[in-house]
Amino acid sequence: YPTWKRTLTRRAREAQMNRFCKAQAIQRRLEEIEVTFRELEQQGIKLEKSLRDDDSTSADKKTQWMNQLLYLVQKKNSLMNEESDLMIAVQELKLEQQQWQLDQKLRYYLNRSESLKTPEDRVAEQEILAQLVEVVNKRNALIHIQEEKRLSEL
């Protein structure tokens, strides 16, 4: 292999490892969020029971419990937003991987001499190109979703 091919191969492996590491980090965070959701849910249930059952409690105590309950709801909403962002990131990683695979297939066909290509090769090349365009459009749609979400949060 010439040096440039080795370099491309190495960079492709590095990019794939980076995607894998990102996917693992996202998965870990999603699991952490799930555990936190359950904890917040349990805390919320306890606070709700306290608010409903205890009629002899002072108004200050009830106000404190309501504030805690509102804080839990805010925290849960924040986690839901983060979870949504992570799910978009997962989709983006999947599409990035799919795009890389399609790029590899397309390069195989593009590197072949035109005189050696069969009609089936040309059809396959066109199909791969169409799939690649579809993946790029999906990634573009995800980016638009993220941008709209960011703008709505502002």
Secondary structure, 3 states (H helix, E strand, C coil): CCHHHHHHHHHHHHHHHHHHHHHHHHHHHHHHHHHHHHHHHHHHHHHHHHHHHCCCCCHHHHHHHHHHHHHHHHHHHHHHHHHHHHHHHHHHHHHHHHHHHHHHHHHHHHHCCHHHCCHHHHHHHHHHHHHHHHHHHHHHHHHHHHHHHHHHHC
